[in-house]
């Protein structure tokens, strides 16, 4: 007759469990992860959607697992879903520090050398930090004490964002029509190997409404008959679009200086000893 044990996936390398007859130590050799396939999709400047395909095999002879524990790396997970190949599974969620622990009822007994495939999804709004147009995504993707045959990580960023840098190093970036995809794979990952996802990105389009006012004054008693002056202006570049530009009064001439900056020169009518205001929008 089989004795029942709860399979734990926790930060600790070992978890001690007790039965009526003896103390049982659940170690990394009690199960292995066949597949850890996680996809993180950035939905907007603060929200990520995470989906995990997780397949484990129970290894311990004489015991079976019918409850599984998974840790979600956020204390603010919502929209959580858990299912296997047969459909949704019942679960309870409890916050522990910066993590949410899922207690999943597998709806069956998983014996030695049997596998179980879980699909877990959730949303989180606390993984992205924003400073102006700069965004920083940070979260654990793997923190588990069991050996993993295959780890695959995919990060999707919409076209409205541009990637600056990212980790872990096994990821590579690919430009797509609808955004940027970071993806990578690791095979044969030892127990206790942790990976932390860190992506720095920025808004691809940032709009600034600028108004410059230049004030020129004639503080003397004489009249300046036809003064000339010049100001720097904006210029179109590969990373900057300039729209809705108005210059008052009309420029006398424009040219590019030695540093490729666009400059504008004005010739004005007589300026008395009262101030004039000229505006560049």
C-alpha positions as a Markdown table, in Angstrom:
| # | Residue | x | y | z |
|---|---|---|---|---|
| 1 | Unk | 0.0 | 0.0 | 0.0 |
| 2 | Unk | 1.4 | 3.4 | -1.0 |
| 3 | Unk | 2.1 | 6.1 | 1.5 |
| 4 | Unk | 1.2 | 9.6 | 0.5 |
| 5 | Unk | 3.5 | 12.5 | 0.3 |
| 6 | Unk | 3.1 | 16.1 | -0.7 |
| 7 | Unk | 5.5 | 17.2 | -3.4 |
| 8 | Unk | 7.0 | 20.6 | -2.5 |
| 9 | Unk | 8.6 | 23.1 | -4.8 |
| 10 | Unk | 10.1 | 25.6 | -2.5 |
| 11 | Unk | 13.3 | 27.7 | -2.2 |
| 12 | Unk | 14.9 | 25.3 | 0.2 |
| 13 | Unk | 16.9 | 22.5 | -1.3 |
| 14 | Unk | 15.4 | 20.0 | 1.1 |
| 15 | Unk | 12.0 | 19.7 | 2.8 |
| 16 | Unk | 11.3 | 17.3 | 5.7 |
| 17 | Unk | 8.0 | 15.5 | 5.8 |
| 18 | Unk | 6.7 | 13.0 | 8.4 |
| 19 | Unk | 4.6 | 9.9 | 8.1 |
| 20 | Unk | 3.3 | 7.7 | 10.8 |
| 21 | Unk | 6.2 | 5.3 | 10.5 |
| 22 | Unk | 9.3 | 7.4 | 9.7 |
| 23 | Unk | 10.5 | 10.8 | 8.7 |
| 24 | Unk | 10.7 | 11.3 | 4.9 |
| 25 | Unk | 13.1 | 13.9 | 3.4 |
| 26 | Unk | 11.9 | 15.2 | 0.0 |
| 27 | Unk | 15.1 | 16.0 | -1.9 |
| 28 | Unk | 15.8 | 17.1 | -5.4 |
| 29 | Unk | 16.1 | 13.4 | -6.5 |
| 30 | Unk | 12.4 | 12.8 | -5.7 |
| 31 | Unk | 11.3 | 14.4 | -9.0 |
| 32 | Unk | 12.7 | 16.0 | -12.1 |
| 33 | Unk | 11.3 | 18.7 | -14.3 |
| 34 | Unk | 11.0 | 17.5 | -17.9 |
| 35 | Unk | 9.9 | 20.9 | -19.3 |
| 36 | Unk | 9.9 | 24.4 | -18.0 |
| 37 | Unk | 8.6 | 26.6 | -20.8 |
| 38 | Unk | 7.8 | 30.2 | -19.7 |
| 39 | Unk | 6.5 | 33.1 | -21.8 |
| 40 | Unk | 6.4 | 36.6 | -20.4 |
| 41 | Unk | 4.4 | 39.1 | -22.5 |
| 42 | Unk | 4.6 | 42.9 | -21.8 |
| 43 | Unk | 1.1 | 44.2 | -22.3 |
| 44 | Unk | 1.7 | 47.9 | -21.4 |
| 45 | Unk | 4.0 | 50.1 | -19.4 |
| 46 | Unk | 3.1 | 48.3 | -16.1 |
| 47 | Unk | 1.4 | 44.9 | -16.8 |
| 48 | Unk | 2.9 | 41.5 | -17.8 |
| 49 | Unk | 1.1 | 38.3 | -18.7 |
| 50 | Unk | 2.9 | 35.1 | -17.8 |
| 51 | Unk | 2.2 | 31.6 | -19.0 |
| 52 | Unk | 4.1 | 28.5 | -17.9 |
| 53 | Unk | 4.1 | 25.0 | -19.4 |
| 54 | Unk | 5.5 | 22.8 | -16.6 |
| 55 | Unk | 6.0 | 19.0 | -16.9 |
| 56 | Unk | 7.4 | 17.1 | -14.0 |
| 57 | Unk | 8.2 | 13.4 | -13.4 |
| 58 | Unk | 7.8 | 11.8 | -10.0 |
| 59 | Unk | 10.8 | 9.6 | -9.1 |
| 60 | Unk | 10.4 | 8.3 | -5.6 |
| 61 | Unk | 9.5 | 4.7 | -5.4 |
| 62 | Unk | 6.8 | 3.7 | -2.8 |
| 63 | Unk | 5.4 | 7.2 | -2.7 |
| 64 | Unk | 3.1 | 9.3 | -4.9 |
| 65 | Unk | 2.1 | 13.0 | -5.3 |
| 66 | Unk | -1.4 | 14.3 | -5.6 |
| 67 | Unk | -0.8 | 17.8 | -4.5 |
| 68 | Unk | 1.8 | 20.2 | -6.0 |
| 69 | Unk | 3.2 | 23.5 | -4.9 |
| 70 | Unk | 4.3 | 26.2 | -7.3 |
| 71 | Unk | 5.7 | 29.7 | -6.5 |
| 72 | Unk | 4.7 | 32.7 | -8.6 |
| 73 | Unk | 7.3 | 35.5 | -8.3 |
| 74 | Unk | 4.8 | 38.3 | -7.4 |
| 75 | Unk | 2.8 | 39.2 | -4.4 |
| 76 | Unk | 0.1 | 40.8 | -6.7 |
| 77 | Unk | -0.8 | 38.0 | -9.1 |
| 78 | Unk | -4.3 | 38.1 | -10.5 |
| 79 | Unk | -6.3 | 36.2 | -13.2 |
| 80 | Unk | -4.5 | 33.0 | -12.1 |
| 81 | Unk | -5.4 | 29.8 | -14.1 |
| 82 | Unk | -4.1 | 26.3 | -13.5 |
| 83 | Unk | -4.9 | 23.3 | -15.7 |
| 84 | Unk | -3.6 | 20.0 | -17.0 |
| 85 | Unk | -4.3 | 18.1 | -20.2 |
| 86 | Unk | -7.8 | 17.3 | -19.0 |
| 87 | Unk | -8.8 | 20.9 | -18.1 |
| 88 | Unk | -8.8 | 23.3 | -15.1 |
| 89 | Unk | -7.5 | 22.1 | -11.7 |
| 90 | Unk | -8.6 | 23.3 | -8.3 |
| 91 | Unk | -6.0 | 25.4 | -6.4 |
| 92 | Unk | -5.5 | 27.8 | -3.5 |
| 93 | Unk | -3.2 | 30.9 | -3.6 |
| 94 | Unk | -1.5 | 32.4 | -0.6 |
| 95 | Unk | 1.0 | 35.3 | -0.5 |
| 96 | Unk | 4.3 | 34.7 | 1.2 |
| 97 | Unk | 6.6 | 37.7 | 1.2 |
| 98 | Unk | 7.1 | 38.8 | -2.5 |
| 99 | Unk | 5.8 | 35.5 | -3.8 |
| 100 | Unk | 2.4 | 33.8 | -4.3 |
| 101 | Unk | 2.3 | 30.1 | -3.5 |
| 102 | Unk | -0.1 | 27.9 | -5.4 |
| 103 | Unk | -1.4 | 24.7 | -3.7 |
| 104 | Unk | -2.6 | 22.6 | -6.7 |
| 105 | Unk | -4.8 | 19.6 | -6.4 |
| 106 | Unk | -3.6 | 17.3 | -9.2 |
| 107 | Unk | -6.9 | 15.3 | -9.2 |
| 108 | Unk | -4.9 | 12.1 | -9.4 |
| 109 | Unk | -2.0 | 10.2 | -7.9 |
| 110 | Unk | 1.3 | 10.6 | -9.7 |
| 111 | Unk | 3.4 | 7.5 | -9.0 |
| 112 | Unk | 7.1 | 6.9 | -9.6 |
| 113 | Unk | 8.2 | 7.3 | -13.3 |
| 114 | Unk | 4.9 | 9.0 | -14.1 |
| 115 | Unk | 4.7 | 12.6 | -15.3 |
| 116 | Unk | 2.2 | 15.4 | -14.9 |
| 117 | Unk | 1.8 | 18.4 | -17.3 |
| 118 | Unk | 0.6 | 21.7 | -15.8 |
| 119 | Unk | -0.2 | 24.9 | -17.5 |
| 120 | Unk | -0.2 | 28.0 | -15.2 |
| 121 | Unk | -1.1 | 31.6 | -16.3 |
| 122 | Unk | -1.4 | 34.9 | -14.4 |
| 123 | Unk | -1.2 | 38.6 | -14.7 |
| 124 | Unk | 1.0 | 40.9 | -12.6 |
| 125 | Unk | 1.3 | 44.7 | -12.4 |
| 126 | Unk | 4.3 | 45.0 | -10.1 |
| 127 | Unk | 7.1 | 43.6 | -12.2 |
| 128 | Unk | 7.8 | 46.8 | -14.4 |
| 129 | Unk | 9.3 | 50.0 | -12.9 |
| 130 | Unk | 9.0 | 53.2 | -14.9 |
| 131 | Unk | 11.1 | 56.3 | -14.9 |
| 132 | Unk | 10.0 | 58.8 | -17.6 |
| 133 | Unk | 10.1 | 56.8 | -20.9 |
| 134 | Unk | 12.5 | 54.2 | -19.4 |
| 135 | Unk | 11.1 | 50.8 | -18.3 |
| 136 | Unk | 12.7 | 48.0 | -16.2 |
| 137 | Unk | 11.2 | 44.5 | -16.1 |
| 138 | Unk | 12.6 | 42.2 | -13.3 |
| 139 | Unk | 11.4 | 38.8 | -12.1 |
| 140 | Unk | 12.6 | 35.4 | -11.2 |
| 141 | Unk | 11.8 | 32.8 | -13.9 |
| 142 | Unk | 13.5 | 29.7 | -12.4 |
| 143 | Unk | 14.0 | 29.2 | -8.6 |
| 144 | Unk | 13.7 | 25.5 | -7.9 |
| 145 | Unk | 15.8 | 22.7 | -6.4 |
| 146 | Unk | 15.1 | 20.0 | -8.9 |
| 147 | Unk | 17.0 | 19.0 | -12.0 |
| 148 | Unk | 15.5 | 20.4 | -15.2 |
| 149 | Unk | 15.8 | 18.7 | -18.6 |
| 150 | Unk | 14.7 | 21.7 | -20.7 |
| 151 | Unk | 14.2 | 25.4 | -19.9 |
| 152 | Unk | 12.7 | 27.7 | -22.6 |
| 153 | Unk | 12.1 | 31.4 | -22.0 |
| 154 | Unk | 10.3 | 33.8 | -24.3 |
| 155 | Unk | 9.7 | 37.5 | -23.7 |
| 156 | Unk | 7.4 | 39.5 | -26.0 |
| 157 | Unk | 7.5 | 43.3 | -26.2 |
| 158 | Unk | 5.0 | 45.2 | -28.3 |
| 159 | Unk | 6.2 | 47.5 | -31.1 |
| 160 | Unk | 5.6 | 50.5 | -28.9 |
| 161 | Unk | 8.7 | 49.6 | -27.0 |
| 162 | Unk | 12.4 | 49.3 | -27.9 |
| 163 | Unk | 14.8 | 47.0 | -26.0 |
| 164 | Unk | 18.0 | 48.5 | -24.5 |
| 165 | Unk | 19.5 | 45.5 | -22.7 |
| 166 | Unk | 18.5 | 42.2 | -21.2 |
| 167 | Unk | 19.5 | 39.1 | -19.2 |
| 168 | Unk | 20.0 | 36.1 | -18.8 |
| 169 | Unk | 22.7 | 35.8 | -21.4 |
| 170 | Unk | 21.2 | 32.8 | -23.2 |
| 171 | Unk | 18.5 | 35.1 | -24.6 |
| 172 | Unk | 18.7 | 36.6 | -28.1 |
| 173 | Unk | 16.6 | 39.4 | -29.6 |
| 174 | Unk | 14.7 | 39.3 | -32.9 |
| 175 | Unk | 12.8 | 42.1 | -34.5 |
| 176 | Unk | 9.3 | 41.2 | -35.5 |
| 177 | Unk | 6.6 | 43.1 | -37.4 |
| 178 | Unk | 4.6 | 43.5 | -34.1 |
| 179 | Unk | 7.5 | 44.0 | -31.7 |
| 180 | Unk | 10.6 | 42.4 | -30.3 |
| 181 | Unk | 10.9 | 38.8 | -29.1 |
| 182 | Unk | 13.6 | 37.7 | -26.7 |
| 183 | Unk | 14.0 | 33.9 | -26.6 |
| 184 | Unk | 16.5 | 31.2 | -25.5 |
| 185 | Unk | 16.8 | 27.7 | -24.3 |
| 186 | Unk | 18.9 | 25.7 | -21.8 |
| 187 | Unk | 19.2 | 21.9 | -21.6 |
| 188 | Unk | 20.2 | 19.9 | -18.6 |
| 189 | Unk | 20.0 | 22.6 | -15.9 |
| 190 | Unk | 21.3 | 21.4 | -12.5 |
| 191 | Unk | 19.3 | 21.6 | -9.4 |
| 192 | Unk | 19.5 | 24.9 | -7.6 |
| 193 | Unk | 20.4 | 26.9 | -10.7 |
| 194 | Unk | 18.4 | 30.2 | -10.7 |
| 195 | Unk | 17.7 | 32.6 | -13.5 |
| 196 | Unk | 16.5 | 36.2 | -13.1 |
| 197 | Unk | 14.9 | 37.9 | -16.0 |
| 198 | Unk | 16.0 | 41.6 | -16.4 |
| 199 | Unk | 14.9 | 43.7 | -19.4 |
| 200 | Unk | 15.4 | 47.4 | -19.8 |
| 201 | Unk | 13.3 | 49.0 | -22.6 |
| 202 | Unk | 11.9 | 52.4 | -23.5 |
| 203 | Unk | 8.9 | 53.8 | -25.1 |
| 204 | Unk | 9.6 | 53.8 | -28.9 |
| 205 | Unk | 7.6 | 57.0 | -29.3 |
| 206 | Unk | 7.9 | 59.9 | -26.9 |
| 207 | Unk | 6.2 | 63.2 | -27.6 |
| 208 | Unk | 7.5 | 66.5 | -26.3 |
| 209 | Unk | 5.6 | 69.8 | -26.9 |
| 210 | Unk | 8.2 | 72.6 | -26.8 |
| 211 | Unk | 7.9 | 76.3 | -26.9 |
| 212 | Unk | 10.9 | 78.6 | -27.0 |
| 213 | Unk | 10.7 | 82.3 | -26.5 |
| 214 | Unk | 13.7 | 84.6 | -27.4 |
| 215 | Unk | 13.6 | 88.1 | -26.1 |
| 216 | Unk | 15.8 | 90.8 | -27.6 |
| 217 | Unk | 15.9 | 94.2 | -26.1 |
| 218 | Unk | 17.3 | 97.6 | -27.2 |
| 219 | Unk | 18.4 | 99.2 | -24.0 |
| 220 | Unk | 20.0 | 102.2 | -25.6 |
| 221 | Unk | 18.6 | 105.5 | -26.9 |
| 222 | Unk | 19.4 | 104.9 | -30.5 |
| 223 | Unk | 17.2 | 103.0 | -33.0 |
| 224 | Unk | 18.7 | 99.8 | -34.4 |
| 225 | Unk | 17.7 | 100.1 | -38.1 |
| 226 | Unk | 17.8 | 96.5 | -39.3 |
| 227 | Unk | 19.0 | 94.1 | -36.7 |
| 228 | Unk | 20.0 | 90.4 | -37.6 |
| 229 | Unk | 20.1 | 87.5 | -35.2 |
| 230 | Unk | 20.1 | 83.7 | -35.3 |
| 231 | Unk | 18.8 | 80.8 | -33.2 |
| 232 | Unk | 19.2 | 77.0 | -33.3 |
| 233 | Unk | 16.2 | 75.0 | -34.4 |
| 234 | Unk | 15.1 | 71.4 | -34.4 |
| 235 | Unk | 16.2 | 69.0 | -37.1 |
| 236 | Unk | 14.7 | 65.7 | -38.5 |
| 237 | Unk | 16.8 | 62.7 | -37.6 |
| 238 | Unk | 16.5 | 58.9 | -37.9 |
| 239 | Unk | 15.3 | 58.9 | -34.2 |
| 240 | Unk | 13.3 | 62.1 | -34.1 |
| 241 | Unk | 10.3 | 63.4 | -36.1 |
| 242 | Unk | 9.5 | 67.1 | -35.9 |
| 243 | Unk | 5.9 | 68.2 | -36.6 |
| 244 | Unk | 3.8 | 71.3 | -36.4 |
| 245 | Unk | 6.7 | 73.8 | -36.5 |
| 246 | Unk | 5.9 | 77.5 | -36.6 |
| 247 | Unk | 8.5 | 80.3 | -36.6 |
| 248 | Unk | 7.4 | 83.9 | -36.0 |
| 249 | Unk | 8.6 | 86.1 | -37.6 |
| 250 | Unk | 9.6 | 84.5 | -40.9 |
| 251 | Unk | 13.2 | 83.5 | -41.2 |
| 252 | Unk | 15.7 | 85.4 | -43.4 |
| 253 | Unk | 17.7 | 82.3 | -44.1 |
| 254 | Unk | 18.5 | 78.8 | -42.7 |
| 255 | Unk | 21.6 | 76.7 | -42.9 |
| 256 | Unk | 23.4 | 73.8 | -41.2 |
| 257 | Unk | 26.5 | 74.5 | -39.2 |
| 258 | Unk | 29.6 | 72.4 | -39.0 |
| 259 | Unk | 27.9 | 70.0 | -36.4 |
| 260 | Unk | 24.9 | 69.5 | -38.7 |
| 261 | Unk | 22.7 | 71.6 | -36.5 |
| 262 | Unk | 20.0 | 73.6 | -38.3 |
| 263 | Unk | 20.1 | 77.3 | -37.6 |
| 264 | Unk | 17.8 | 80.1 | -38.6 |
| 265 | Unk | 18.7 | 83.8 | -39.2 |
| 266 | Unk | 16.2 | 86.7 | -38.9 |
| 267 | Unk | 16.4 | 90.3 | -40.2 |
| 268 | Unk | 14.0 | 92.6 | -38.4 |
| 269 | Unk | 12.7 | 96.1 | -38.9 |
| 270 | Unk | 14.0 | 98.9 | -36.7 |
| 271 | Unk | 14.0 | 98.1 | -33.0 |
| 272 | Unk | 13.4 | 101.0 | -30.6 |
| 273 | Unk | 14.3 | 100.9 | -27.0 |
| 274 | Unk | 11.2 | 98.8 | -26.2 |
| 275 | Unk | 11.6 | 95.0 | -26.1 |
| 276 | Unk | 10.5 | 92.7 | -28.8 |
| 277 | Unk | 9.5 | 89.0 | -28.3 |
| 278 | Unk | 10.0 | 86.5 | -31.1 |
| 279 | Unk | 8.8 | 82.9 | -30.8 |
| 280 | Unk | 9.9 | 79.6 | -32.1 |
| 281 | Unk | 7.3 | 76.8 | -31.7 |
